[in-house]
């Protein structure tokens, strides 16, 4: 009996020496789901890329019909053009302190000239036409940013930053230039300092940043161009803004904040320099271009920019029924040709 116990004890010692003390079980973390990146508006693995720099203060990016990006370098008083091939050119010198930019359906570049205190249209050849420079016979403060509605009317903000001498308006407001470009209507009078703005492609909703109050509001756009049904959309301010084909709104503050159409923040995009404005452009309209202090940046996106007067294809792409109908029509036509003797 003693011999049996000794053998068992010896066996236990050998086992412990061989295997060592029992190890604590470590709970392995579950790997992230492969589909998780699909929820992001950014292409998986994509990073913000600096395209060009050494400017003083970049603003107002706007894409033309082929995807080139025009932007302002305000202190240097010029408008530049970044071509798809990666070349930078100067589109206009002595820009009148151009800030916000936007293309109309005819390819004219509309600009808020903050220094010249007016809204202008610049033809592809650089010819300037003044669209509006006063309201009630009083000069604007410093037109800042703009958006063109589906009818061709232009909404623009008129704050005043810096020196406030020479102000003729009784405050900082938002105006609307009618589609026939004959009348200027004051549509908002209760903001501290309006800045960026962007509307939905159907022209029914307009988002406006009150930078002075650090709030974003949404408005219902009426047939006359007036605005009603003011609602708080986001409790943070913004400089320039843009919108994608999913209805997400992009704000610029310390970062680029992305909000879904219901006003919920869904993502933040970090940029090496503090962003001032954003827009979608590029060949397929799925590159986010960012003006940030001294530079122009770009980021590949999983979404595309919402349709604009100069690039209405984004809106067409959101109509799958029409696309299917066209595909069916093409298929039937091809079938008919194949059956011909």
PyMOL commands that set and color helices and strands:
alter all, ss='L'
color gray80, all
select helices_A, chain A and resi 2-19+34-39+313-317+320-339
alter helices_A, ss='H'
color red, helices_A
select strands_A, chain A and resi 49-52+58-63+69-73+78-82+88-93+98-103+109-113+118-122+128-132+134-135+138-139+146-148+154-158+173-177+184-188+194-199+205-210+215-221+227-234+241-243+249-252+256-259+265-269+277-281+287-292+295-300
alter strands_A, ss='S'
color yellow, strands_A
deselect
rebuild
show_as cartoon
